[in-house]
Amino acid sequence: EEGSDAHGRGGVSPIPAPGTRKRLLLRWGNDPGSCCGRMTVDIQPACLGLYCGRTVQYINASTEIYGDCGVCPRGQRTDGDKICRECTGSPGHYDWLYLGFMAMLPLVLHWFFIEWYSGKKSSSALFQHLTALFECSVAAIVTLLVSDPVGFLYIRSCKVVMLSDWYTMLYNPSPDYITTVHCTHEAVYPLYTIVFIYYAFCLVLMMLLRPLLVKKIACGLGKSDRFKSIYAALYFFPILTVLQAVGGGLLYYAFPYIILVLSLVTLAVYMSASEVESFKDLLVRKKRLVVLSSHWLLHAYGIISISKLERLGQDLPLLALVPAPALFYLLTAKYTEPSRILSEGANGH
């Protein structure tokens, strides 16, 4: 029929372009003056690309009316029918563990640089450690409160299906190899952007609280050394931001192993630099016990993240491995003493 409309109602639909598919939308309606219902068939091109979808414009009775194929609004992602659906789920255990890891990064770096620049005899280190903990804790709570749903300490999220969900900008389709359909959106909502919000609050709280505290209590340090831990934060926050922007998806899948490897390496370096060679050396200073306990907590966090504690009967015994690296170091330290190795080499043994 020559008088067909753009949707192909009552006529011949246009010939699709090569490599495209058509999607049939079946709807029931009534012709004015007709006693019988008729079925209207809308033939629409299927959405190309992995993350392009159609938004639901409005719902008429039990029928959904869809818009053009394009990017999904924030807080939505496509379903199996390429329809943008609102994310109504909650983060899983692994998602919370990932967010906890990203929240710990600035706190651990704060503590490291505070300890590095405060000096051995500085009494201000403890107060700065507590202030950094307070800053990060408040930033985490405020971040949850301003996230959707606003005012609650829980968030709604989209389920992470695969690594490409973190990099939707790499999957914008080009149907004719000339025009690009931009469908970039946060398919892992809000796991990607919530980290940036948290870092922003951490930075703001640090700039509001830390300079006043350091100026009041860091009397044992020189004027040039007082604010070095704050200056260090002004460097590592941009680095963490770029790291999340570029490698967020990789960190999501690799962070349990990163925790285990880094905690093992840093524990070995610390005990070696502190010349801890026996249990007695470990008990001489309380600070060493605090550092050891912190590393044990990181070991446990990494093991829990890997196992996800889905089967408690099998996974909980793995936590017994937490003290193993420290025990192994203390039991074998005397055999790797450099002076002993050099003396044995000189004696020809």
Backbone torsions as a table, in degrees:
resi	resn	phi	psi	omega
1	GLU	NA	139.4	-172.9
2	GLU	-79.8	-23.7	-173.2
3	GLY	-93.6	27.7	-177.9
4	SER	-72.7	150.0	179.6
5	ASP	-88.7	-174.8	-173.2
6	ALA	-67.4	-23.2	-178.0
7	HIS	-91.0	-2.1	178.2
8	GLY	84.8	18.2	179.4
9	ARG	-71.1	123.7	176.0
10	GLY	68.0	15.2	-178.2
11	GLY	-149.0	-164.4	-178.3
12	VAL	-94.7	126.0	-179.6
13	SER	-75.8	152.7	178.9
14	PRO	-62.6	155.0	178.2
15	ILE	-73.3	125.3	-177.8
16	PRO	-68.3	153.7	176.9
17	ALA	-69.7	153.9	179.8
18	PRO	-58.8	137.4	176.4
19	GLY	84.6	3.1	177.8
20	THR	-108.2	160.0	178.2
21	ARG	-122.7	159.5	177.6
22	LYS	-108.3	147.0	178.7
23	ARG	-117.5	128.6	-178.9
24	LEU	-92.7	125.3	174.7
25	LEU	-111.6	114.4	-176.7
26	LEU	-96.4	125.1	179.4
27	ARG	-134.5	148.3	176.0
28	TRP	-104.2	138.1	178.1
29	GLY	-147.9	176.1	179.7
30	ASN	-122.5	129.8	173.1
31	ASP	-75.7	139.2	176.2
32	PRO	-59.7	130.6	178.1
33	GLY	80.1	5.3	-179.3
34	SER	-105.9	145.2	-178.9
35	CYS	-87.2	-13.5	-174.7
36	CYS	-118.3	148.2	175.3
37	GLY	-75.6	155.7	176.9
38	ARG	-130.0	153.0	-179.7
39	MET	-99.0	127.1	177.5
40	THR	-100.4	129.7	-179.2
41	VAL	-109.6	114.6	175.6
42	ASP	-99.3	123.2	178.5
43	ILE	-104.2	111.1	-178.1
44	GLN	-121.4	144.5	177.0
45	PRO	-61.9	138.1	178.0
46	ALA	-70.3	151.1	179.2
47	CYS	-70.6	129.4	174.7
48	LEU	-90.2	167.0	179.1
49	GLY	83.0	162.6	-174.9
50	LEU	-81.4	-25.9	-172.9
51	TYR	-125.8	12.1	174.2
52	CYS	-83.1	146.6	-179.6
53	GLY	-156.2	171.8	178.0
54	ARG	-104.6	132.6	177.2
55	THR	-83.3	148.6	176.9
56	VAL	-81.7	111.0	-178.1
57	GLN	-71.7	-51.5	175.8
58	TYR	-162.8	164.6	-178.7
59	ILE	-114.5	120.6	179.2
60	ASN	-106.4	106.0	-174.3
61	ALA	59.2	-115.5	178.8
62	SER	-103.7	11.9	-176.5
63	THR	-107.6	132.0	176.8
64	GLU	-96.5	131.9	177.6
65	ILE	-103.7	124.2	-173.5
66	TYR	-104.7	152.0	175.6
67	GLY	-90.0	-165.7	180.0
68	ASP	-74.1	161.0	179.0
69	CYS	-72.5	131.0	-179.4
70	GLY	-176.5	-154.1	-176.5
71	VAL	-79.4	142.6	176.9
72	CYS	-80.2	145.3	177.0
73	PRO	-63.9	163.6	178.6
74	ARG	-61.6	136.5	-178.4
75	GLY	88.7	5.7	177.7
76	GLN	-129.4	158.2	171.4
77	ARG	-149.2	163.3	-174.1
78	THR	-74.8	148.4	172.6
79	ASP	-98.5	-166.1	-178.1
80	GLY	-66.8	-20.7	179.7
81	ASP	-98.0	13.7	-179.9
82	LYS	63.4	32.9	175.6
83	ILE	-107.7	133.3	179.2
84	CYS	-73.0	119.8	-179.6
85	ARG	-118.9	142.7	179.6
86	GLU	-69.3	139.3	178.7
87	CYS	-79.8	117.2	-177.9
88	THR	-117.6	0.9	-178.4
89	GLY	-81.3	176.3	177.3
90	SER	-113.5	152.2	178.0
91	PRO	-60.6	141.9	176.5
92	GLY	-78.6	178.8	-179.7
93	HIS	-59.5	-42.7	-178.6
94	TYR	-65.7	-36.6	178.3
95	ASP	-63.3	-42.3	178.3
96	TRP	-66.2	-37.7	177.7
97	LEU	-64.0	-38.1	176.9
98	TYR	-64.2	-46.5	178.6
99	LEU	-62.5	-36.5	175.9
100	GLY	-63.5	-39.0	177.5
101	PHE	-63.5	-46.3	179.6
102	MET	-65.6	-29.7	177.1
103	ALA	-74.9	-29.9	-179.5
104	MET	-74.9	-27.3	-174.9
105	LEU	-55.4	-54.3	179.7
106	PRO	-64.8	-33.0	179.6
107	LEU	-65.6	-45.2	179.0
108	VAL	-63.8	-40.4	178.8
109	LEU	-67.0	-39.2	174.6
110	HIS	-56.6	-50.6	-177.8
111	TRP	-62.5	-38.5	-179.3
112	PHE	-63.3	-49.5	-176.8
113	PHE	-73.0	-30.8	174.2
114	ILE	-62.6	-44.7	179.2
115	GLU	-67.7	-35.2	-177.4
116	TRP	-67.4	-40.6	-173.5
117	TYR	-100.2	-9.1	-175.4
118	SER	-79.3	-23.6	-178.5
119	GLY	88.2	156.1	-175.4
120	LYS	-68.8	-31.9	-175.0
121	LYS	-102.5	9.9	-177.6
122	SER	-79.1	128.6	178.3
123	SER	-86.5	-4.0	-177.5
124	SER	-85.5	-11.6	-174.9
125	ALA	-61.1	-44.2	-177.9
126	LEU	-60.9	-43.9	-179.9
127	PHE	-65.6	-37.0	177.8
128	GLN	-68.6	-37.4	176.4
129	HIS	-61.3	-45.4	-179.8
130	LEU	-66.3	-37.0	178.1
131	THR	-65.3	-41.9	177.6
132	ALA	-62.4	-40.9	176.9
133	LEU	-63.0	-41.1	178.5
134	PHE	-64.2	-44.3	-179.7
135	GLU	-59.4	-49.0	-177.2
136	CYS	-68.6	-35.4	179.2
137	SER	-66.8	-46.5	179.0
138	VAL	-64.2	-40.6	178.7
139	ALA	-61.4	-40.1	179.2
140	ALA	-65.5	-43.0	-179.5
141	ILE	-65.5	-44.9	-180.0
142	VAL	-64.1	-38.3	178.9
143	THR	-61.7	-42.1	177.7
144	LEU	-66.6	-37.4	-177.8
145	LEU	-68.6	-34.2	-178.3
146	VAL	-87.3	-8.2	178.1
147	SER	-83.4	160.5	-179.5
148	ASP	-74.7	128.3	-2.3
149	PRO	-76.1	134.8	-174.4
150	VAL	-67.9	136.0	176.1
151	GLY	92.7	3.5	-179.9
152	PHE	-123.6	153.2	-178.7
153	LEU	-90.3	31.7	171.8
154	TYR	-141.2	161.8	-176.0
155	ILE	-130.2	156.6	170.9
156	ARG	-99.9	148.9	-173.4
157	SER	-149.9	162.3	172.0
158	CYS	-91.3	148.1	-179.1
159	LYS	-77.1	134.3	175.6
160	VAL	-80.5	122.2	-177.1
161	VAL	-102.1	-45.5	-177.5
162	MET	-151.6	172.2	-175.5
163	LEU	-61.0	-35.6	-177.2
164	SER	-64.8	-17.5	177.7
165	ASP	-60.7	-24.7	-179.9
166	TRP	-84.2	-12.7	-173.6
167	TYR	-132.1	57.8	-177.9
168	THR	-67.0	-20.6	-179.7
169	MET	-67.1	-17.3	179.6
170	LEU	-87.0	-0.6	-174.1
171	TYR	-124.8	31.6	174.1
172	ASN	-76.4	122.3	-174.8
173	PRO	-77.9	154.8	173.5
174	SER	-125.7	91.2	-174.4
175	PRO	-59.6	-40.5	-178.7
176	ASP	-106.3	12.8	-179.6
177	TYR	64.7	12.3	177.6
178	ILE	-123.7	-54.9	-178.8
179	THR	-91.1	131.9	179.3
180	THR	-102.2	129.2	175.1
181	VAL	-90.3	113.5	-175.4
182	HIS	-85.4	112.1	-179.1
183	CYS	-121.6	25.9	-178.4
184	THR	-70.9	123.1	175.0
185	HIS	-154.2	173.2	-176.7
186	GLU	-86.2	89.3	-179.3
187	ALA	-70.0	-18.5	179.4
188	VAL	-104.9	26.6	-178.0
189	TYR	-45.4	133.5	-6.1
190	PRO	-105.0	25.1	-171.8
191	LEU	-62.9	-23.9	-178.2
192	TYR	-83.3	-52.4	-173.1
193	THR	-82.3	-23.9	-176.7
194	ILE	-65.8	-26.7	177.9
195	VAL	-68.1	-41.2	177.7
196	PHE	-63.3	-41.0	178.8
197	ILE	-62.3	-41.9	179.4
198	TYR	-63.4	-44.4	179.1
199	TYR	-63.3	-37.2	179.0
200	ALA	-63.9	-44.1	178.3
201	PHE	-65.9	-38.8	176.9
202	CYS	-59.3	-43.7	-178.7
203	LEU	-66.4	-42.9	-179.6
204	VAL	-63.8	-45.9	-179.8
205	LEU	-65.0	-37.3	178.2
206	MET	-63.1	-43.9	-178.8
207	MET	-68.8	-24.8	179.3
208	LEU	-84.1	-35.4	-171.5
209	LEU	-102.9	-44.8	-168.4
210	ARG	-65.6	-44.4	-178.5
211	PRO	-58.4	-39.3	179.3
212	LEU	-66.1	-41.1	179.9
213	LEU	-65.7	-46.0	-178.0
214	VAL	-63.8	-39.0	-179.4
215	LYS	-66.0	-31.2	-177.4
216	LYS	-81.3	-41.0	-168.0
217	ILE	-111.5	-14.8	-176.8
218	ALA	-87.7	57.3	-176.9
219	CYS	-77.7	-22.3	-177.6
220	GLY	-78.7	-6.6	-178.4
221	LEU	-103.3	156.6	174.4
222	GLY	-70.9	162.6	-178.1
223	LYS	-60.9	-33.5	-178.6
224	SER	-77.2	-19.3	-176.9
225	ASP	-96.8	-14.2	-173.4
226	ARG	-61.9	-41.5	-171.1
227	PHE	-104.4	13.7	-177.1
228	LYS	-66.5	-34.3	177.7
229	SER	-66.0	-32.1	176.4
230	ILE	-72.4	-41.8	177.0
231	TYR	-60.8	-38.3	178.5
232	ALA	-61.9	-39.0	178.5
233	ALA	-64.6	-33.6	177.9
234	LEU	-67.2	-17.5	174.8
235	TYR	-91.3	-44.8	-172.1
236	PHE	-79.7	-20.7	176.1
237	PHE	-65.7	-45.7	173.3
238	PRO	-61.0	-35.5	178.7
239	ILE	-65.1	-43.8	177.8
240	LEU	-63.6	-36.3	179.0
241	THR	-64.7	-46.1	177.7
242	VAL	-64.5	-38.6	178.9
243	LEU	-61.0	-42.2	178.2
244	GLN	-69.7	-39.0	-178.3
245	ALA	-65.8	-39.3	-175.6
246	VAL	-92.3	-42.4	-172.5
247	GLY	-114.6	23.6	-178.6
248	GLY	-58.2	-44.2	-180.0
249	GLY	-66.1	-40.0	178.6
250	LEU	-66.6	-40.7	177.7
251	LEU	-63.9	-34.3	-178.7
252	TYR	-59.3	-39.5	-177.7
253	TYR	-90.9	-20.4	-172.7
254	ALA	-108.4	-7.5	-171.1
255	PHE	-61.7	-32.9	178.0
256	PRO	-61.3	-39.7	-179.5
257	TYR	-74.3	-33.1	175.5
258	ILE	-63.0	-42.2	178.9
259	ILE	-60.7	-47.2	-177.5
260	LEU	-63.6	-46.3	-176.7
261	VAL	-66.0	-48.7	-177.5
262	LEU	-66.2	-38.7	179.7
263	SER	-67.2	-36.5	177.2
264	LEU	-66.7	-44.5	-178.4
265	VAL	-66.0	-47.4	-178.0
266	THR	-66.0	-34.4	177.3
267	LEU	-65.4	-43.1	179.1
268	ALA	-64.8	-41.3	179.5
269	VAL	-65.1	-43.1	-178.7
270	TYR	-64.3	-46.1	-178.1
271	MET	-67.5	-32.9	177.0
272	SER	-70.9	-43.8	179.7
273	ALA	-67.2	-31.1	179.1
274	SER	-86.3	0.1	179.1
275	GLU	57.3	44.2	175.5
276	VAL	-87.7	113.2	-177.1
277	GLU	-122.6	-4.0	-179.2
278	SER	-153.1	170.5	177.6
279	PHE	-65.0	-31.2	178.8
280	LYS	-65.0	-42.8	177.6
281	ASP	-62.0	-31.7	-178.5
282	LEU	-71.5	-30.5	-176.2
283	LEU	-90.8	-4.3	-177.4
284	VAL	-65.0	-42.3	-176.6
285	ARG	-121.6	137.4	179.6
286	LYS	-66.5	-29.6	-178.8
287	LYS	-60.8	-36.3	179.7
288	ARG	-66.4	-37.3	177.0
289	LEU	-66.9	-36.6	177.8
290	VAL	-64.9	-44.3	178.6
291	VAL	-63.3	-42.7	179.2
292	LEU	-63.0	-43.3	179.0
293	SER	-63.3	-38.5	178.3
294	SER	-63.2	-42.1	178.4
295	HIS	-67.2	-35.4	176.8
296	TRP	-64.3	-38.3	176.6
297	LEU	-63.7	-39.5	177.3
298	LEU	-66.2	-41.1	176.1
299	HIS	-57.3	-47.5	-179.0
300	ALA	-62.9	-39.6	179.2
301	TYR	-63.4	-42.0	178.2
302	GLY	-64.9	-42.0	179.4
303	ILE	-65.2	-42.7	178.2
304	ILE	-62.9	-39.2	-179.6
305	SER	-66.2	-36.1	179.3
306	ILE	-72.0	-46.8	-176.9
307	SER	-79.9	-23.9	-177.4
308	LYS	62.0	1.1	179.4
309	LEU	51.1	37.4	177.8
310	GLU	-71.9	-31.1	176.6
311	ARG	-122.9	95.0	-171.7
312	LEU	-60.8	-37.5	-178.0
313	GLY	-61.5	-31.5	-179.4
314	GLN	-97.1	-26.5	-173.1
315	ASP	-90.1	-35.0	-178.0
316	LEU	-60.8	-39.0	177.0
317	PRO	-60.0	-20.4	178.4
318	LEU	-65.2	-24.2	179.3
319	LEU	-66.9	-16.8	176.3
320	ALA	-67.1	-15.0	178.5
321	LEU	-81.1	-5.7	-175.8
322	VAL	-57.6	-47.3	-179.3
323	PRO	-78.0	-6.0	-172.8
324	ALA	-57.6	-46.7	-179.0
325	PRO	-60.3	-42.1	179.9
326	ALA	-66.3	-41.3	178.4
327	LEU	-64.4	-40.7	178.5
328	PHE	-62.7	-41.2	179.5
329	TYR	-63.7	-46.4	-177.1
330	LEU	-66.7	-34.4	-178.8
331	LEU	-76.3	-24.3	-176.4
332	THR	-110.3	-1.2	-176.1
333	ALA	-62.9	-37.8	-176.9
334	LYS	-67.9	-21.4	179.8
335	TYR	-84.8	-12.4	-179.1
336	THR	-113.8	17.7	177.4
337	GLU	-64.3	122.3	-176.5
338	PRO	-57.2	-41.1	-179.2
339	SER	-63.6	-36.7	179.2
340	ARG	-68.5	-40.8	179.7
341	ILE	-64.2	-41.3	-179.6
342	LEU	-67.3	-40.1	-179.9
343	SER	-67.3	-39.3	178.2
344	GLU	-67.4	-35.3	177.2
345	GLY	-67.4	-37.2	179.1
346	ALA	-69.4	-29.5	179.6
347	ASN	-85.0	-2.8	177.6
348	GLY	82.9	16.8	179.4
349	HIS	-89.8	NA	NA
